[in-house]
Amino acid sequence: MESETVSIRNTSSKNSFDSRILVVDDDTTCLSVVAAMLKKFKYEVVTVKHPNDALCTLRIKGGAFDLVVSDVHMPDMNGLELQKVIAQEFNLPVVLMSADNEEGVVLKGLQNGAAFFILKPVSADDLRDLWQFASMNYKKNKVVIEEETSASEFFDVSESSVHDEDGNIKKDSSRRNSPRKEGSCDEKRGEISESSSQKRPKVVWTNALHNRFLEAIRSIGLESKSS
């Protein structure tokens, strides 16, 4: 496996998220040029020439990377196919690049979940702010963790009361010895509602959500045609 590694520590105040990027391109010249420009912006870079080498590198090094930049047209496996595997197996954002400026290729890449599409020849401005896509993926994972935490706290609160067949709240016998505060049911409901609203996580519109939205739109269109 041919690879070139450029390790540079990110010291820029703008790049608050230390980004480690894997670049994939079967064109050696383009691969070297992209790596040199990323080096200029203080990224940590690993380059490989083949998609299979990229997958091997990701499987061996695990969470060592924050972003993948891949060419579209490559032998054996193209960039669109590589992006799908990376999304399913590693949940990493992928930026595609290609000299093919056909609208269909660009749209297909973005609809499949690519974070961004760069037209070749690649310029320094195209690569300057790639750290934002890695940062977006980091924030998305953080939101998922916050949602799981909030959900577990909600179920802990809801288990403290039991409803009878008529929907009325009755005391839970398993919590007889726990201290209870005086007050009406309406006041308690208000306290729970206020507490849950304060812990509600922010929802970030991510590429994954956008792809699900597109799939839902396509599904609705197919159902309407069949009916």
C-alpha positions as CSV (number, residue, x, y, z in Angstrom):
1,M,0.0,0.0,0.0
2,E,1.6,3.2,-1.2
3,S,1.0,6.1,1.2
4,E,2.4,9.4,2.2
5,T,2.0,11.0,5.6
6,V,2.2,14.6,6.4
7,S,1.8,15.3,10.2
8,I,1.4,18.9,11.1
9,R,0.0,20.3,14.4
10,N,-2.9,22.7,13.9
11,T,-2.0,26.0,15.6
12,S,-4.4,28.3,13.7
13,S,-6.9,30.1,15.9
14,K,-9.6,29.7,13.3
15,N,-9.2,26.0,13.1
16,S,-10.4,25.3,16.6
17,F,-11.0,21.6,15.7
18,D,-7.8,19.6,15.0
19,S,-8.6,17.9,11.8
20,R,-7.0,14.7,10.6
21,I,-7.8,14.1,6.9
22,L,-7.4,11.0,4.7
23,V,-7.0,11.9,1.0
24,V,-7.8,9.3,-1.7
25,D,-6.9,9.8,-5.4
26,D,-5.4,7.5,-8.0
27,D,-3.8,10.5,-9.7
28,T,-0.4,10.8,-8.0
29,T,0.1,14.4,-9.1
30,C,-3.3,15.6,-7.8
31,L,-2.7,13.7,-4.6
32,S,0.6,15.5,-4.0
33,V,-0.9,18.9,-4.8
34,V,-3.9,18.4,-2.5
35,A,-1.6,17.2,0.3
36,A,0.7,20.2,-0.1
37,M,-2.2,22.7,0.1
38,L,-3.6,20.9,3.2
39,K,-0.2,21.1,4.7
40,K,-0.2,24.8,4.1
41,F,-3.3,25.1,6.3
42,K,-1.8,23.0,9.1
43,Y,-3.9,19.9,8.7
44,E,-2.7,16.4,9.6
45,V,-2.8,14.4,6.3
46,V,-2.5,10.8,5.2
47,T,-2.7,10.0,1.4
48,V,-3.5,6.8,-0.4
49,K,-4.0,6.0,-4.1
50,H,-6.7,3.3,-4.0
51,P,-10.1,3.1,-2.3
52,N,-9.3,-0.3,-0.9
53,D,-6.2,1.1,0.7
54,A,-8.3,3.9,2.2
55,L,-10.7,1.3,3.8
56,C,-7.8,-0.7,5.2
57,T,-6.3,2.4,6.7
58,L,-9.6,3.4,8.3
59,R,-10.1,-0.1,9.7
60,I,-6.6,-0.3,11.1
61,K,-6.4,3.2,12.6
62,G,-10.0,3.4,13.8
63,G,-10.9,6.8,15.0
64,A,-7.7,8.4,13.8
65,F,-9.4,10.5,11.1
66,D,-12.1,13.2,11.2
67,L,-12.6,13.6,7.4
68,V,-12.1,11.9,4.1
69,V,-11.4,13.7,0.8
70,S,-11.9,11.4,-2.2
71,D,-11.8,11.6,-6.0
72,V,-14.9,10.4,-7.8
73,H,-13.5,8.5,-10.8
74,M,-11.2,5.7,-9.7
75,P,-10.7,2.1,-10.8
76,D,-12.2,-0.9,-8.9
77,M,-14.3,1.4,-6.6
78,N,-15.4,5.0,-7.4
79,G,-15.7,7.8,-4.9
80,L,-19.5,7.5,-4.6
81,E,-19.2,3.8,-3.7
82,L,-16.4,4.6,-1.2
83,Q,-18.5,7.3,0.4
84,K,-21.3,4.9,1.0
85,V,-19.1,2.3,2.7
86,I,-17.4,5.0,4.9
87,A,-20.8,6.4,5.9
88,Q,-22.1,3.0,6.9
89,E,-19.0,1.6,8.6
90,F,-17.2,4.6,10.0
91,N,-19.8,7.5,10.1
92,L,-17.2,10.0,8.8
93,P,-18.0,13.0,6.5
94,V,-16.6,12.6,3.0
95,V,-15.8,15.5,0.6
96,L,-15.8,14.4,-3.1
97,M,-13.6,16.0,-5.8
98,S,-13.8,15.5,-9.6
99,A,-13.0,17.2,-12.9
100,D,-16.4,16.0,-14.0
101,N,-18.6,19.1,-13.7
102,E,-21.8,17.4,-14.9
103,E,-24.7,18.4,-12.7
104,G,-25.9,14.8,-12.4
105,V,-22.6,13.7,-10.8
106,V,-22.5,16.6,-8.3
107,L,-26.2,16.0,-7.3
108,K,-25.7,12.3,-7.0
109,G,-22.7,12.8,-4.7
110,L,-24.5,15.2,-2.4
111,Q,-27.7,13.1,-2.4
112,N,-25.7,10.1,-1.4
113,G,-24.5,12.0,1.7
114,A,-21.3,13.7,0.7
115,A,-20.5,16.7,2.9
116,F,-19.2,18.8,0.0
117,F,-18.2,18.6,-3.7
118,I,-15.0,20.2,-5.1
119,L,-14.5,20.7,-8.8
120,K,-11.0,20.1,-10.1
121,P,-8.5,21.7,-10.5
122,V,-8.6,22.1,-6.7
123,S,-7.6,25.5,-5.3
124,A,-6.4,26.5,-1.9
125,D,-9.6,28.2,-1.2
126,D,-11.5,25.0,-1.7
127,L,-9.5,23.3,1.1
128,R,-9.0,26.1,3.5
129,D,-12.1,25.5,5.6
130,L,-12.5,21.7,5.4
131,W,-12.1,21.6,9.2
132,Q,-15.7,22.9,9.4
133,F,-17.1,19.6,8.0
134,A,-15.1,17.6,10.6
135,S,-16.3,19.9,13.3
136,M,-19.9,19.5,12.1
137,N,-19.5,15.7,12.5
138,Y,-18.1,16.1,16.0
139,K,-21.1,18.3,17.0
140,K,-23.5,15.9,15.5
141,N,-22.1,13.0,17.5
142,K,-22.3,15.3,20.6
143,V,-26.0,16.0,20.0
144,V,-26.8,12.3,19.7
145,I,-25.1,11.7,23.1
146,E,-27.1,14.6,24.7
147,E,-30.3,13.2,23.2
148,E,-29.7,9.8,24.7
149,T,-28.9,11.4,28.1
150,S,-32.0,13.5,28.0
151,A,-34.2,10.5,27.1
152,S,-32.8,8.4,30.0
153,E,-33.5,11.3,32.4
154,F,-37.1,11.6,31.1
155,F,-37.8,7.9,31.6
156,D,-36.4,8.2,35.2
157,V,-38.9,11.0,35.9
158,S,-41.9,9.2,34.2
159,E,-41.3,6.0,36.2
160,S,-42.1,7.9,39.5
161,S,-45.9,7.8,38.7
162,V,-48.3,5.2,37.5
163,H,-51.6,5.7,35.6
164,D,-54.7,3.7,36.2
165,E,-57.2,2.5,33.5
166,D,-59.0,5.9,33.6
167,G,-55.7,7.8,33.0
168,N,-55.6,9.2,36.5
169,I,-52.2,9.4,38.3
170,K,-51.9,7.2,41.3
171,K,-49.1,6.5,43.8
172,D,-46.4,4.0,43.0
173,S,-46.2,1.5,45.8
174,S,-42.5,0.8,45.1
175,R,-41.7,4.4,46.1
176,R,-43.7,4.6,49.4
177,N,-40.7,5.5,51.5
178,S,-39.4,8.3,49.2
179,P,-40.1,11.8,50.4
180,R,-42.9,13.7,48.6
181,K,-43.4,17.4,48.3
182,E,-46.8,18.9,48.9
183,G,-48.6,20.6,46.0
184,S,-51.3,20.1,43.4
185,C,-50.9,17.8,40.4
186,D,-50.9,20.8,38.1
187,E,-48.0,22.3,39.9
188,K,-46.0,19.1,39.7
189,R,-46.8,18.8,36.0
190,G,-45.5,22.3,35.5
191,E,-42.3,21.5,37.4
192,I,-41.7,18.4,35.2
193,S,-42.5,20.3,32.0
194,E,-40.1,23.1,33.0
195,S,-37.4,20.7,33.9
196,S,-37.7,18.7,30.6
197,S,-37.8,21.9,28.5
198,Q,-34.5,23.1,30.1
199,K,-32.8,19.8,29.3
200,R,-34.1,19.5,25.7
201,P,-31.1,19.2,23.3
202,K,-30.7,21.4,20.3
203,V,-31.4,19.6,17.0
204,V,-28.8,20.1,14.2
205,W,-29.8,19.6,10.6
206,T,-27.1,17.1,9.5
207,N,-26.3,15.5,6.2
208,A,-27.9,12.2,7.5
209,L,-31.2,13.9,8.3
210,H,-31.1,15.7,4.9
211,N,-30.6,12.3,3.1
212,R,-33.6,10.8,5.1
213,F,-35.7,13.8,4.1
214,L,-34.8,13.2,0.4
215,E,-35.6,9.5,0.7
216,A,-39.0,10.4,2.2
217,I,-39.8,12.8,-0.6
218,R,-38.9,10.2,-3.2
219,S,-41.0,7.6,-1.4
220,I,-44.1,9.9,-1.3
221,G,-43.7,10.6,-5.0
222,L,-43.6,6.8,-5.8
223,E,-46.6,6.1,-3.7
224,S,-48.7,8.9,-5.3
225,K,-47.8,7.6,-8.8
226,S,-48.7,4.0,-8.0
227,S,-52.1,5.1,-6.6
